Amino acid sequence: MAKIIVKQVKSLIARPESQRKIVMALGLGRIGKTKELTDTPAVRGMIAKVSHLVSVVEQ
């Protein structure tokens, strides 16, 4: 399976609770934290919901 690296680049302060939960589900929570995830449609959908808070590097 393909892998992607997701990095949180913006804070969760003053964000809706749904966006906070999505970022936590991705394994993030602090600015600068990175996580390597399997590239699946579910993960891509979560990233699309919080694309303004994270950056993605495809491997």
C-alpha positions in Angstrom: 0.0 0.0 0.0 1.1 3.5 -0.7 2.1 5.7 2.3 1.6 9.4 2.8 3.1 11.7 5.5 0.7 14.2 7.1 2.1 17.1 9.1 0.0 19.6 11.2 0.9 23.1 10.2 -1.8 25.2 12.0 -3.3 25.3 15.5 -6.6 23.8 16.5 -7.5 26.8 18.7 -10.9 28.3 17.7 -11.6 25.4 15.3 -14.9 23.5 15.4 -15.0 20.3 17.5 -15.4 18.1 14.4 -12.2 19.4 12.9 -10.4 18.8 16.2 -11.6 15.2 16.3 -10.5 14.6 12.7 -7.0 15.9 13.4 -6.8 13.7 16.6 -8.0 10.7 14.6 -5.2 11.3 12.1 -2.8 10.9 15.0 -1.8 14.6 15.2 -2.5 17.3 17.8 0.4 19.7 17.9 1.9 22.0 15.3 4.9 20.2 13.7 3.8 16.7 14.5 4.0 14.2 11.6 2.4 10.9 11.0 2.9 8.3 8.3 -0.4 6.8 7.2 -1.6 4.3 4.6 -3.1 6.1 1.6 -6.8 5.0 1.7 -10.0 6.8 0.6 -11.0 7.2 4.3 -7.7 8.9 5.2 -7.9 11.1 2.1 -11.5 12.2 3.1 -10.3 13.1 6.6 -7.4 15.1 5.1 -9.8 16.9 2.7 -11.9 18.1 5.7 -8.8 19.6 7.5 -6.6 20.5 4.5 -6.2 24.0 5.8 -4.6 22.7 8.9 -2.3 20.0 7.5 0.2 19.4 4.8 0.7 16.2 2.9 3.8 14.6 1.3 3.2 11.6 -0.9 5.8 8.9 -1.0 
